[in-house]
Amino acid sequence: MVSSFFFFVLISQLFRADQVEFDRKERLSDYGFFEGTLRDLNPSAGVFPYTLNTPLFSNYAEKLRFVKLPEGKKIRYRDSAAFDFPFGSVLIKNFYYPLDFRKPEMGRVILETRLLVHEENGWQAYPYIWNREQTEAIYDPAGEARAVRYVNASGKKISTSYLIPNKNQCKGCHLKGNVVVPVGPSARQLNRPTEGTAENQLKHWAALGIIEGLPPLSELPKGIVWDDAATGSLNDRARAYLDANCAHCHSKEGPANTSGLFLDVYEKDPSHLGVNKSPVAAGRGAGNLNFDIVPRAPDKSILIFRMKTNDLAIAMPEIGREQVHKEGVALVEEWIRKNTFSNH
């Protein structure tokens, strides 16, 4: 009986040896993710930068993304969903505004850093807010509103509010069913050149030895850049944009699944895309319009109405958008205007 007990303890310890407990820090600098001056965001050894083809729009904020893996562990490739990251992995996403988008060398203001950590009981979100001196970011699950000022790419001075989401809001955008999961790091999003080079990002990861199961590059899902016509058709780019900005909620396993509006890139049913589909809940959010998408008529489509407003009770996405993404709206408008949706 005693020997059976000790055998059980031994097996339990061996199992847990493959797990990594996350020691949450109060200060971002205490993790050692970055070396040198913290605001420079220079990754330490074992912290790997990555970029996405079509990222989520976040009030025109720029983002720097990194992944920290447990020593000796690898990412497992998946064809469609986000990759399988080992326990102890940390996805690190930093949000900032250049002082002048035309002159990035003038500097930037970092507002927040979001950590998504793969713990034993699933993925957990840990939000950090940067101080105004840009010397540190402090763990703050409550979120905060910040006033931001910058010069945009057209030379216009912008003064606006930026809402840093709280911990629960961070989790809400990452729900799939009842489980928190990463959204961005999938094959179709990571299949692109490494930033600043011509080398494919996933091929680079394979060379670093941090990913396993990667098929030949010719077999990878095609990466679509929403604002680059060279990467795909109008339909491809609009679908990629909606997938990145809407499908984390509007999918069959997302928090908005009861709406019947599914905007992920794999959806083929026109009615689930919103074509001539009445909204489940009308009211102000419908803008006195009848259908989510009316072919050839973006001005009659609820989808566009909600993308073009800043009214917090109507705007979509619900979180993380205090400004209208004019370029994104223009793309989706053109998609609807030129599309009969007969081939979806």
N, C-alpha and C positions, 0 to 999 in steps of 0.2 A: 504493500500500500504506500509506504514511504517512498520507495523507488519510483513508483508511478507518479507520485506528486512531483518529485524532483525532475523527472523526465518531462512533465508538463511545463514546469518552470523553465527548463532549458530550451524547449521548443519555442515557448513564448518569447524568451530573450533573443533567440536567433531570428525570429520573425521581426521583432522590433528593431533589431540591429540594422535592418534595411530601411527603417523609417527614420525620418529626421524631424526632431522637434524644433519648432521655430521660436526663437527667443526674440520677442518683439522689443524693440528699443524705442525710447522716447525721442531720440534725435536721429535723424537720417544719417548723419556722419558716423554714428557709432557702429553702423553695419560694415563699414569699410568697402562699400560698393565702388567708391570713387577715390582716386588718389590725388594728392596735391590740394589746391584750393577747391572747396566743395562746389562752388557755383560754376566752375569750369566743366563739371560733369565728365571728367576723364576717367574712363572705366579702369578698375583694378584688374589684375590678372584673374581670369576665370569669369569675368563679366563681359558678355558679348553684345555689341550693338546690333540692332536690326531695324529695317524699315518696311513699310507696307505699301502695296500698290495703290490701294484706295482706302485711306484711313477714314475714321469717323470725323465729321466736321465738329469742331469745338470752338465756336465763336472766333474763328480765324486764328486761334492759338496754334503755335507750332509745337511739335512734340519730339522728344528724344527718347527712344525705347532701348531697353537692355534686358538681357536675361542672365540670371545667375543660376548655375547648376551645381548640385552637390558634387564634390570631387569624385571623379571616376564614373559618373553616371551620364547617360545619353538620352537625348530626345528620341522618341519613337515616331517614325513617319506615319501619317494618316493621309489618305487621298482626299477626303472631303472635309471632315470636321477639323477643329483645332488639333494640333499635334498633341501627343501623349507625353507630358513632362513628368519626370520622376519626382517622387516625394522630396520636398526640400527645395524645389525650384522656386525662384522668385522672378516675376515679371515686373520690371521697373519702368514706369512711364512718367516722364517729366513734361509739364506744360509750361510754355513760356511765350512771351511776346518780344520780338525784336523792337528796339526803340524806333527803328526805321526799317521797314521791310525792304527798302531799296538799298540800304547800307547796313547789312548785318554786322559789319565790323564795328559799328557804333555801340554794340552791346545789346543786352537783353534783360528782361525781368522775368524770373522764374516764379510762378505762382504756387504750383503744387507738384507733388510727386506721389503717385499712387503705386502701391505695392500690391500685387496679387500673388499670394503664397500658397503653394500646394502642400497642405498639411495632411496629417493622417486621416482627419475627418473631412477632407475636401479642401477646396480652394477658399481662402479667406482674403478679404480686402482690408488694407491698412493705409489710410490717407494721411499724408504729411503736408503741412502748410509752411511755405517759406516765409521767413521774416523779411521786413522791408529793407534791412541792411544786406540781404542776400548772402548771409554767412551761415545760415542753418535752416533746416526744415524740421518742424516739431509735429509729432503725432497728434492729430486732432480729429476724432470721429464725428464731431458736430458740424463740420463744414463752416463756410464763411463767405460773405460777399465782399468783393474787392472792386474798387474803381481802377480801371486801367486806361492808359493813354499811350498811343503809338501813332506812327505815320504809316499808312498802308501802302501797298505796292503802286498805287496811283498818285501818291504824294498827298493824300488827304489826311488831315489830322483827325484821329478818332478818339473820342472819350466815351467810355461805355462801362457797364457793370459786368462783372464776371462772377458767377456763382460757383464756388467750390463745393461739390456735393458732399453730403455726409456719408458715413460708412454704409448705411443701409441703402442709400441711393446708388452707391458704387456697386453693391451686390445685386441690386435690382436689374441693372443692365447686363449682368452676366448670368442670369438665371436660364437654365435649360431644364424644363420640367421643374423639379424642386432642388436642383443641384447647381451650384455656382461653377462656371467653367470659363476658361479664356475665350475670347471672341476673335481677336485679330490674327494670331500666329497660325495660319493655315497654309496649305500648299499654294493655293491660288494667290494668296496675299504675299507670300514670301518668295515666290518664283519671280525674281527680278534681279537686276544688277546690284551688287554690293555698293553701298553709298560711296561715291567718289572713284569707283573703278568700273571696269567692264565685266568683271568676274561675277558669275551667277551667285547670288547670296546663299542658296541652299548647297551648291557645289562647294562654296567656301566653308560652310559649316561641316560638310562631310570631310573636307581636307583637315579641318581642325579636330575631327574625331568626336564631335558632340551630337551627331545624329546618326541613327541606324535605320536601315530599311529603305533608304532613298532609292527610287527607281531611276533609270536613265532620264536625263533632262528632257528628252523628246517626249517622254510619257507623262510629264508633270502637267497638272491642270494649268491652263493658260492664264497668265497674270494680266489683268485688265487695269489700266490706269484711267480713271474716270474722265480726266481732262486732257487725255492724249489720244487723238484719233488714230495714231499709228498703231496703237495696241489693240484696237477693236472697233467694231461697228458702233453706230449710235445706240442700237439696242443693247449691245454688250456693255457699253460704258454706263448707260442709264441703269441697267440691272445691277451692275457692280456698285454703283453709287447707292441705290436703294438697299442693296444687301448690307453694305457697310454701315449705313445710317439708320436703317429701319428694322432689319431682319433680326437683330438681337431680341427684339420684342415681337415683331410681326412675323412669326413662323409657327409651325405646328406645335413646337415644344416651348415657345417663348411665352412671356407673361401676357401678351396680347392675343393669345391663340383663340380666345372666345370671339374675337372680332371677325374671324373668317377671312381676314386680309393677311395674306402671306407673301412677303416681299423678298424672300431669299432667292438666290440665283438658280436654285434647283426647281422652283415652282413652275409648272407648265400650264396649269389650268387658268385660263384668262379670268374666270370669275373670282378665283382666289387672289389673283393679282389686282382685283378691284374693278375690272372692266364691266361696266354696266351693273355693278353691284351696289345695292342699297346698304347704307351703314347700319350696323347693329344698333347703335345708339345715335339718335339724331340730335336735336337741340342746336345750341350755338355752334358746336363743333362741326356741324354739317354746313354752316353758312347758307342755309336755305337752298342748298343744292341737293340733287337726288342720288348721284352715284359717285363712288370713289374715283373712278376714271371714266370719262366719256371720250371714246376714240375721236381723234382729230379736234378735240375741244378742251384744251387745258383750262380755259377760263370757267368751264362748267364742271370741273373735276374737284372733288373735295380734297384729294391728295395735294393738289397745288394750293388750294385755299389754306390748308393747314401749314404747309411749308412756308407760306409767304407772310404769316402773321407772327407778331411777337406777344400776342395776348397769351398769358401763361395758362389760361383755361382752355385754350384752343390749339396752341402751337404744337407741332410735332417736329422732331422728337420732344418729349415732355421735359427731359432733363438735359442740361448742358448746352442750351441754345438760347442765348439772349439776343443774338443778332440773326438776321435772315442771311442765309448763304445764297447770295444772288447768283453766283455762277452755277451752283448746284441746282437751283430752281430753274435757271435757264435751260440746263441740260434736260431735266425731266419734262419741262414744258415742250421742248422740241421733240422729245421722244413721243409724247402723247399726240402732238400736233401732226406728226408724220406717220402715225402708226394706226393701222386698222385692227391690229391684234388678232388677226385671223390665223397667224402662223405660230401662235404661242401654245 
